[in-house]
Amino acid sequence: MFLALKELKHNKARFGLIIGILTLIIFLVLFLSGIAKGLSAATGSLIENSKANYYILDDSADKLITRSVIENDELKELNNLNGLIDLNENTTPINLHTSNFTMDSLDKKINLVYLAIDPSTFLMPEVIEGNTLNNNREIVLKNSFKENGIEIGDKIKDTSSNLELTVVGFTKNQMYAHISVGVISLDTYKEIMTSATGRDCNNFQALAINMDKSSENLDLLTNLVNDNLDKKDLLTKSDIISNVPGHSQEQATILMMLVFLLIISSFIVGVFFYITTMQKLPEFGVLKALGAKMSTLAISITTQVFMLSVISMLIGNVLTFSLASILPASMPFVLSYKDGALVSLLFIAIVLLSSLFSIRKIRKVDAISAIGGNY
C-alpha cells in the first residue's frame, strides 16, 4: 500500500495518462450499455413497462400484436369461463396501430403508435403531466413529442381519418418499434379505424392479462386458452418484446460490440501495465535484493491498479450520467445506476485480471539480473 501510494505521487504524469485511457474505456463501455438499453426500450418499453404479464394472440400472428386478430365473441367467451382466475378483472383488450398526425403549427407529418385501451384498466400508463383520458377524441402522448412544440390542449389531426384529437396529458417510457406512443380509448380507436377504412371495427388485436406469475395460475390459464379458444397462443411479456421486428438483431449487434470492446480493453490495459512494469524491473530487482517478499510487490501492484481503475471508473460514471442528463428525449439512451454499477464492477475485475501478467513477470525476474539490466 505504501509503495503504491508513493509511486502514484511520484509519477503523476504517467499515471494521469493511464487514468485518462481507463476513463475513456469505461465511458465508452457505459455509453454503449446505455445505447443497448435505450434501443431495447425503443422497441418494447410499451410492453416492458406494462402491468400485463401475459398476452393472448392469434397463433398465425408470428407473436406480433399488430398482426393478431381477436374477435369480440372470443373475448366474451374467455370472460365467461369459470376458473380460479377472475378474468373479468384481469383481462382487457389492447390494440396497436401505427399512424401519423399533423397539426397547424407543424409543416410535416409525425409518426406515432396508437395504444388503444380501456383507460380505467391496469394498462393505462402513468400520466406525468396533465390528465388521463376521460372522453372520446382525447390522447395522452409520450413526453418526447413536446420537442415538436406540442402542448396540453393542442389538437392533432390523424392523417388516415382526418379525426382531430385533443392532447390532454403526457406520459413517459412508452415506445414500440422505435416509434413514440399515443394512448387513446378503444372508442376513439374504433372511430379512427371506421373513418379510415369505411368498415366497422369491433375486433381486437390481443388480450392483455395481469395475474400472479405462479406456476399454478399459469398452468390454469394455459389450459383455459388451449381448451376454449381456437388457434390462440398464450405469450409472455418477453415473448412479445423479443419478436418486435429488429429487436433481437439490434441487441445481438450491441452485445457483440460490448464483448469485443471489453476484450480489446483488457488487452490494452494488460499491455500498458506490462510495459510500465518492464520499465521498473530494475527497481523491483533492488527491492527483491533487499528482501522484499513477492507478496508485498504483488499487493503493491494490485493496489495501484485497483486505485487507478476506481478513480477512472468514478470519473467515467460522472461523465456518462452527466451526458445522459442533457441528451434529448428522442435519444435511445437508458442507463440505471444499478446497470452502471454492474458494468463498473465488471470493468474493475477486468483491469485487475489484466495486471496479473505484470505480477507474473515480476515473480520470474531474478534480483541480480534485473539490477544489471538482464531481464
PEHUVEN-V53883 format. One record per residue. RES is the residue in one letter. OMEGA is omega as a letter, one per 20 degrees, with the letter a starting at -180 (none if undefined). D_FIRST is the distance of its C-alpha to the first C-alpha in Angstrom with 1 decimal. Layout:
RES | OMEGA | D_FIRST
RES | OMEGA | D_FIRST
This chain:
M | a | 0.0
F | r | 3.8
L | a | 5.5
A | a | 5.1
L | a | 6.3
K | a | 8.5
E | r | 10.1
L | a | 10.7
K | a | 12.4
H | a | 14.3
N | a | 15.6
K | a | 16.7
A | a | 19.8
R | a | 18.6
F | r | 15.9
G | r | 18.6
L | r | 20.9
I | r | 18.7
I | r | 18.4
G | r | 22.2
I | a | 23.0
L | r | 21.0
T | r | 22.6
L | a | 26.0
I | a | 25.5
I | r | 24.6
F | a | 27.4
L | r | 29.8
V | r | 28.9
L | a | 29.3
F | r | 32.5
L | r | 34.0
S | r | 33.2
G | r | 35.0
I | r | 37.9
A | r | 38.2
K | a | 38.4
G | r | 40.7
L | r | 43.1
S | r | 43.2
A | a | 44.1
A | r | 46.7
T | a | 48.5
G | a | 48.5
S | r | 47.1
L | r | 50.6
I | a | 50.6
E | a | 46.9
N | r | 47.3
S | r | 50.7
K | r | 51.3
A | r | 53.4
N | a | 52.0
Y | r | 54.8
Y | r | 57.4
I | a | 60.8
L | r | 61.9
D | a | 64.8
D | r | 63.9
S | a | 65.1
A | a | 62.7
D | r | 59.8
K | r | 57.6
L | a | 58.1
I | a | 59.4
T | r | 61.2
R | a | 63.3
S | r | 64.2
V | r | 67.4
I | a | 68.0
E | a | 71.5
N | r | 72.3
D | r | 74.3
E | r | 71.3
L | r | 69.2
K | a | 72.1
E | r | 72.3
L | a | 68.7
N | a | 68.8
N | a | 71.9
L | r | 70.3
N | r | 70.1
G | a | 66.7
L | a | 63.9
I | r | 62.2
D | a | 63.7
L | r | 63.9
N | a | 65.9
E | a | 62.9
N | a | 60.2
T | r | 61.8
T | r | 62.5
P | r | 63.6
I | r | 61.5
N | r | 62.6
L | a | 60.5
H | r | 62.4
T | a | 61.2
S | r | 63.2
N | a | 63.0
F | r | 64.3
T | r | 65.4
M | a | 66.0
D | a | 68.0
S | a | 65.1
L | r | 63.6
D | a | 65.0
K | r | 63.4
K | a | 63.2
I | r | 59.9
N | r | 59.0
L | r | 58.2
V | r | 58.3
Y | r | 60.5
L | a | 59.2
A | a | 62.4
I | r | 62.0
D | a | 63.6
P | r | 61.6
S | a | 62.1
T | a | 60.2
F | a | 56.5
L | a | 56.3
M | r | 56.5
P | r | 53.2
E | r | 51.7
V | a | 53.4
I | r | 50.8
E | a | 53.5
G | a | 57.3
N | r | 59.3
T | a | 59.6
L | r | 62.7
N | a | 65.8
N | r | 68.7
N | r | 69.6
R | r | 68.8
E | a | 65.5
I | r | 62.0
V | a | 58.4
L | r | 56.3
K | a | 52.6
N | r | 51.0
S | r | 50.4
F | r | 54.1
K | r | 53.7
E | r | 52.4
N | r | 56.0
G | a | 57.3
I | a | 58.5
E | r | 58.8
I | a | 60.1
G | r | 63.9
D | r | 64.1
K | r | 66.5
I | a | 65.5
K | r | 68.1
D | a | 67.5
T | a | 68.9
S | a | 70.3
S | a | 72.4
N | r | 72.6
L | r | 71.7
E | r | 70.1
L | r | 67.1
T | r | 65.8
V | a | 62.1
V | a | 61.4
G | r | 57.6
F | r | 54.3
T | r | 51.8
K | r | 48.4
N | r | 46.7
Q | r | 50.1
M | r | 50.5
Y | r | 52.2
A | r | 52.3
H | r | 50.6
I | r | 53.3
S | a | 53.0
V | r | 55.1
G | a | 58.0
V | r | 59.0
I | r | 62.7
S | r | 65.0
L | r | 66.9
D | r | 70.2
T | r | 68.9
Y | r | 67.7
K | a | 71.2
E | r | 72.9
I | a | 70.7
M | r | 71.4
T | r | 75.1
S | a | 75.5
A | a | 73.6
T | a | 75.3
G | a | 78.6
R | r | 78.1
D | a | 77.2
C | a | 73.6
N | a | 73.6
N | r | 71.0
F | r | 67.2
Q | a | 64.5
A | r | 62.3
L | r | 61.9
A | a | 58.5
I | r | 57.8
N | a | 55.4
M | r | 55.0
D | a | 52.7
K | r | 50.9
S | a | 51.8
S | r | 53.1
E | r | 56.4
N | a | 57.1
L | r | 56.1
D | r | 58.5
L | a | 61.2
L | r | 60.8
T | r | 60.8
N | r | 64.0
L | a | 65.6
V | a | 64.9
N | a | 66.0
D | a | 69.1
N | a | 70.3
L | a | 69.2
D | r | 70.5
K | r | 68.1
K | r | 65.2
D | r | 61.4
L | a | 58.9
L | r | 55.6
T | r | 52.2
K | a | 50.3
S | r | 48.0
D | a | 51.1
I | a | 52.6
I | a | 49.4
S | a | 48.7
N | r | 52.3
V | a | 52.4
P | r | 53.3
G | a | 50.3
H | a | 47.6
S | a | 46.6
Q | r | 46.7
E | a | 44.6
Q | r | 41.9
A | r | 41.9
T | a | 41.6
I | r | 38.7
L | r | 36.9
M | r | 37.4
M | r | 36.0
L | a | 32.9
V | r | 32.4
F | r | 32.9
L | r | 30.6
L | r | 27.7
I | r | 28.6
I | r | 28.8
S | a | 25.6
S | r | 23.7
F | a | 25.3
I | a | 24.6
V | r | 20.9
G | r | 20.8
V | a | 22.7
F | a | 20.8
F | r | 17.4
Y | r | 19.5
I | r | 21.1
T | r | 18.0
T | r | 16.7
M | r | 20.2
Q | a | 20.1
K | a | 17.1
L | r | 18.5
P | r | 19.8
E | r | 16.4
F | r | 15.1
G | r | 18.5
V | r | 18.0
L | r | 14.7
K | r | 16.7
A | r | 19.6
L | r | 17.8
G | r | 17.0
A | r | 13.4
K | r | 13.6
M | r | 13.7
S | r | 11.7
T | r | 8.7
L | r | 9.5
A | r | 10.2
I | r | 7.1
S | a | 5.5
I | a | 8.7
T | r | 9.2
T | r | 6.3
Q | a | 7.9
V | r | 11.2
F | a | 11.0
M | r | 10.3
L | a | 13.1
S | r | 15.3
V | r | 15.1
I | r | 16.0
S | a | 18.7
M | a | 20.0
L | r | 20.5
I | r | 22.3
G | r | 24.3
N | r | 25.4
V | r | 26.5
L | a | 28.5
T | a | 30.0
F | r | 31.2
S | r | 32.3
L | a | 34.4
A | a | 35.7
S | a | 37.1
I | r | 39.3
L | r | 40.5
P | a | 44.3
A | a | 45.4
S | a | 47.0
M | a | 43.7
P | a | 42.7
F | r | 39.2
V | r | 37.8
L | r | 34.2
S | r | 33.3
Y | r | 30.0
K | r | 29.8
D | r | 30.4
G | r | 27.8
A | r | 25.2
L | r | 26.2
V | a | 26.1
S | r | 22.6
L | r | 21.2
L | r | 23.0
F | r | 21.6
I | r | 17.9
A | r | 18.9
I | r | 20.7
V | r | 17.9
L | r | 15.5
L | r | 18.5
S | a | 19.1
S | a | 15.9
L | r | 17.1
F | r | 19.5
S | r | 17.0
I | r | 15.3
R | r | 18.9
K | r | 19.8
I | a | 17.1
R | a | 18.2
K | a | 21.8
V | r | 21.5
D | a | 23.1
A | a | 21.4
I | a | 24.8
S | a | 25.9
A | r | 22.8
I | a | 23.2
G | r | 26.8
G | r | 26.2
N | a | 27.8
Y | none | 25.6
